[in-house]
Amino acid sequence: MPATIGLVVFYVIPAIRGFYFSFTDYSVLQPPRWVGGENYARLVSDPLFWNALWVTIYYVVLNIGFQTIIAIGLAMLMHRLTKSTLIRGMALLPYFIANVVIALVWYFMMDYEIGIVNIVLEAIPGFDRVAFFGESMWAIPTVAFINIWRHMGYTALLLFAGLQTISPSLYEAASLDGASETRQFFSVTLPSLRPVLAMVLVVTVTGSFQIFDTIAVTTKGGPVNATRVLYFYIYDLAFGQLDFGYASALAIVLFAILMIAAVVQLKLMRADESDEL
């Protein structure tokens, strides 16, 4: 009952109100005025919305692509090379630190003038300082790097748990058939890991589309909208411009995108099936 009350009060009711506000012109200072589908028609011709959507997709591809590959590698290392609970636990340490704290630490470490990263780069022959947060080309990859560093240990631990469920007899049979380690990985590990991998991808993709705190602490959407992701654009519209009606419409669109992305991922990866006999 307490969980149900919390769900209704903090999720269901705000979601219903947000859906209603998406059909209104609402600025908090005045009562909502019904405008029908004007907000949704407006976003079709809003260049900032399409730019925010593209920037968000670019970030998600970078973040999920590299994070998943690195996490699978870490999970395999934890599974094959160490039984130490301490070492496995250390992979989770960055995840236990608040996003804002990690973003601030990396922001100062990668600062153009005083950051240790740029000091080291300048000391290497042939390298110059890089404006990681100040250049459009580097801004989103830098934000993605920060979040990959924080989340890869947690993602690896989830995949490691999935590896524990794979029967050793499958690897023994593959070895008897002469399969190499690489062949075993692609023919045994990945197919058997597919349900867990599908769940992990849905969770990480959904979280990546909602990136906000790292952007708010470091770039604030700049330079020149290069990091103005969809979530930050919604926040700016609502609390910066007090355009809650249009911001609610964009939030509903983001919700629809996440739902479609989750369903497509689960279908493509056949999350309810496993190749393990």
Salt bridges, closest charged atoms under 4 A:
ASP25 OD2 - ARG33 NH2 3.18
GLU122 OE1 - ARG129 NH2 3.06
GLU181 OE1 - ARG80 NH1 2.89
ASP236 OD2 - ARG228 NH1 3.35
ASP243 OD2 - ARG42 NH1 2.84
GLU273 OE1 - ARG270 NH1 3.28
ASP275 OD2 - ARG194 NH1 3.22
